[in-house]
Amino acid sequence: MRKLLLTFFFLVAAGAQAQNTVIPLWPEGVPNPKAGVAPERSDDGGNITHVSQPTLTWYPTSSDNLARTAVIVCPGGGYEFLSFTHEGRQYAQWLNSLGVTAFVLKYRLSDFGHPAPLQDVLRAIRTVRAHAAEYGVDPNRIGVMGSSAGGHLAASAATLFDDPAGRTGAALDKVSARPDFAMLIYPVITLMPPVAHAGSRIALLGANATPDQVRQMSVETRVGPTTPPTLLVHSQDDGLVPVENSILFFQALTRAHVPAEMYLYEHGGHGMGMRTGQGTASQWPKRAEEWLRDRKLVQ
């Protein structure tokens, strides 16, 4: 049944490349389902809450994807909601303009807590890699991108891709979930004081998380030599997720000898996304494009 479902979605996509196909991540059934979760809701601003059925929305590039690069985009929202338009669809459209195929991830939130979001992002990477030929992408050029709490999830994929908590016993667990690169935009990184975003910590781990649980999901502590090359973008005046989050991750990457590049801006605040009018911070997409070109991920 699962194979038939996947085949159906690929056939639909092949016949309508200009449309954005929604792909269920768990056609065989979402792992560890919970009763009593409120129905999924989406507001006029494109924010989604109460996700029970994780999906990928496929944005095939309309231009030639010569590098055959793909990016899985993780919208932010403090693990309480998904900023699906502002930090999902808009990023996908920008990536498409560079000739990059994009997939926007709708992942489970505080209704489920850890490890559900980690399972969803790793399943997304495995799904795209396993079916790279159908999507027209290179299985060795699959990256992750995320903002705010979505940045934490993307960084979790970059550091916890082999973590047992990210496996469910499905056949796809045999496919590598390691992203080939990561792009983290004003990300939540640490869950430990004094610069943690407490809301993300509580939404992900609950109000009574142990110090060990908090440290385990403070992803600057999980960086190693197999962490993929990473781009970081943050603003000094971010009043919600302090800039020290990106600095901590960059320092950990440097200690592990992982290629990394970081852009820190004086102004921009939190949640700037693709908005203009943020001074030099609004130029971060251009810097990101240069980084992608330098790594031969776009042509």
Stockholm file with secondary structure:
# STOCKHOLM 1.0

chainA/1-299         MRKLLLTFFFLVAAGAQAQNTVIPLWPEGVPNPKAGVAPERSDDGGNITHVSQPTLTWYPTSSDNLARTAVIVCPGGGYEFLSFTHEGRQYAQWLNSLGVTAFVLKYRLSDFGHPAPLQDVLRAIRTVRAHAAEYGVDPNRIGVMGSSAGGHLAASAATLFDDPAGRTGAALDKVSARPDFAMLIYPVITLMPPVAHAGSRIALLGANATPDQVRQMSVETRVGPTTPPTLLVHSQDDGLVPVENSILFFQALTRAHVPAEMYLYEHGGHGMGMRTGQGTASQWPKRAEEWLRDRKLVQ
#=GR chainA/1-299 SS CHHHHHHHHHHHHHHCTTSCEEEESCTTCCSSCCTTCCCCEECTTSEEECCCSCEEEEECCSSCCTTCCEEEEECCSTTTCEETIIIIIHHHHHHHHTTCEEEEEECCCTTTCTTHHHHHHHHHHHHHHHTHHHHTCCTTCEEEEEETHHHHHHHHHHHCTTCGGGCCSCGGGGSCCCCSEEEEESCCCCCSTTSCCHHHHHHHHCTTCCHHHHHHTCGGGGCCTTSCCEEEEEETTCSSSCTHHHHHHHHHHHHTTCCEEEEEESSCCSCCTTCSCSGGGGGHHHHHHHHHHHTTSCC
#=GC SS_cons         CHHHHHHHHHHHHHHCTTSCEEEESCTTCCSSCCTTCCCCEECTTSEEECCCSCEEEEECCSSCCTTCCEEEEECCSTTTCEETIIIIIHHHHHHHHTTCEEEEEECCCTTTCTTHHHHHHHHHHHHHHHTHHHHTCCTTCEEEEEETHHHHHHHHHHHCTTCGGGCCSCGGGGSCCCCSEEEEESCCCCCSTTSCCHHHHHHHHCTTCCHHHHHHTCGGGGCCTTSCCEEEEEETTCSSSCTHHHHHHHHHHHHTTCCEEEEEESSCCSCCTTCSCSGGGGGHHHHHHHHHHHTTSCC
//
